[in-house]
Amino acid sequence: MKPILIVDDSATSRLLFRAHLPAGQFEVMEADSAEGALALVSQRVPELVVLDYNMPGANGVEIGYALRAAGISAPLTLLTANTQRSVVEAAGEAGFAAVVEKPITREKIADLLSYLPA
């Protein structure tokens, strides 16, 4: 099973993400903060990282930088309600593969999964 890391302070968003994944193909690692994400990736390296932008402590782009500094090379994606131009530009400058607007749907999850390495 391919490991995917989702970092979102909303338990509901993480639950919806899991619910829209194809069954039995992915190991979903869940964190609600930068600290939680860094702890998880020290145990298992994800093949895809999905980040929310608006979170307490550090935003999704900042967490992306922290994950890169920790040696994580998996594609970074934002799944967020905040798709303001400044957020999209910051994600692009940080090397994010995609910015996908919430709400979470099966189609949007399929789009994110397209960034998994073959």
Order of alpha helices (4+ residues) and beta strands (2+ residues): beta-alpha-beta-alpha-beta-alpha-beta-alpha-beta-alpha
